Amino acid sequence: MTPARGDHEARRRDVSAAVWRVLASRGFGALTLRAVAAEMGASTGLLTHYFPNKQALLRTALEVLDQHNQERPRRAAPAGLAALRAHLLDVLPLTAEGADANRIWVSSWDVALADPELAAEHAERYRRARVRLTGHVETAQALGELPATAPAEDLAAAAQAFTLGLVVQALFAPAEFPPERQIKLVDDWLAAAASPGAPVTSGSAVPRPVSGPPAGSD
């Protein structure tokens, strides 16, 4: 008998939760039908109803990861440069929880790059993030907090590239890149972007918003 739609959706939520627990504890390298089934206390045969192949499992894992990222708490900040700063800080591994989330994201890159369809979906996720960053840059430019000499899209792309690079450095060398240094580097980068050619000092020309709960990768 085909399960009722409500039962099917409830089971899918259970499966997604199990996928997240495997990712959080063991990363993408350990994500298999057997691992998810064991996490649920179910048979692998049951899971083939949801994942006909490994790609379907990986796609669901990336969707679950993206959903967790979208639902996590964010820092509050006024529009403009402060909002841009808050967005970048939300990406960084500034807490143990943020480091765990970023570890999962970085481990997903290898999985996504190995499959053209998954790579395209991942590229779209990062494109959407750049669109949000571009909105913050455009507001900051309109407020006179960032120079309008460079296209907002280019500044957003540079901000994203800088932040993702910092994420990797902090994950591989946490002792060299503790939270306070990560924040300083973001403030220095924003100060340089706000005043091209001027000496950079930590936090100069950068409003400091009130920090919200810790967050992971965007």
Disulfide bonds with the S-S distance in Angstrom:
none
